[in-house]
Amino acid sequence: MKERIITGARQLFNHYGVKTVRLDDIAHQLGISKKTLYQYFENKEDLVRQMLEDQLSESLQEAGEIHATATNAIVGALLIWDRLIHYKQTVNPSLLLDIERHYPSAWRLFQLMKAEYINTILDANLQAGIAQGLYRADLNRPVVAWLWIEQSQAEVPDKGDEQVLKQLFVRGLLTQQGVAVYDTIN
């Protein structure tokens, strides 16, 4: 039941944002009583925090699988970018803004998970690309990983510009050998 509640809440939060969705709305959507919600969650912030934890853990796992199965770092980078773009396009923009403003413990969790994503998934891709001779060795990995996450979630002027930003970012990482590999991929 708890997972069902988290899944239902996630759908509503991702679609409408956190602030506008009430616990009554979640209970109604799931066909359960509000009392049932309180059996599993202390309050709305607890539900938001656990939903966010599940969502971020899922994202880390997906990105880890991409990193583990990609044929090289460039393929991995392109797939990770696609995953981050998909997340941005499918989540209501007010979701994180609502969490930042109204749910401080959930926001702290988000910041920790974001740092983990940067420090594990993105940095691992950068390390692999350098080791494979595909990425420039002079990259400042912590800065580039931070820039990667920020740029992948940035607002762009027109639909589809995310792909342009992705291509420009990835090409900026590459050595001459990496450019040759990249050109065979695209």
Residue, then its C-alpha position, 0 to 999 in steps of 0.5 A: m500500500k505504501e508504494r501505491i501511495i508513493t506512486g500515486a502521489r508522484q504522478l499527481f506531484n509531477h503533473y500539478g506540483v506539490k503545493t496544489v496537491r492536497l492529501d485529500d486529492i491523493a486519497h481520492q485519486l487512490g480510492i483510499s481514506k486520508k486515515t490510510l495515508y496517515q498510517y504510512f506517512e506522518n504528514k505531507e512533508d513526509l510523503v513528499r520526502q519519501m516520494l522524492e527519495d524513491q524518485l531520486s534513487e530510481s534516477l541514480q539506479e537508471a544512470g548507473e545502469i547506463h554507465a555500466t552498459a554503455t559501450n564507451a563514455i560518449v554513448g553513456a554521456l549521450l544517454i545520461w543527457d537524454r535521461l536528464i532531459h526526459y526528467k525535465q520534460t516530464v516533471n512539472p517545473s513547480l515541483l522542485l520550486d514548491i519543495e524548496r519553498h515549503y518542504p525543507s527536509a525534502w529539499r535537503l534530501f534533494q540537494l544531497m541526492k543531486a550531489e551524489y548524482i554529480n559525484t558518482i554518475l557524472d564524475a564516473n563518466l568523466q573519469a571513464g572518458i578520460a581513461q578511454g582517451l575520449y575526453r580531454a585530460d585537462l577537464n576540471r571534473p567537479v566543475v564539469a559535472w556540476l555544469w552538466i547537471e545544471q545545463s541539462q535542467a536549464e530553460v532553453p528558448d525553443k523546444g528541441d534546444e535541449q538536444v543542441l545543448k547536449q551536443l555542444f556540451v558533449r563535444g566540448l569534452l572530447t579529444q580528437q579521438g573522441v570527436a572521431v568516435y562521436d562522429t560515428i555515433n551521430 
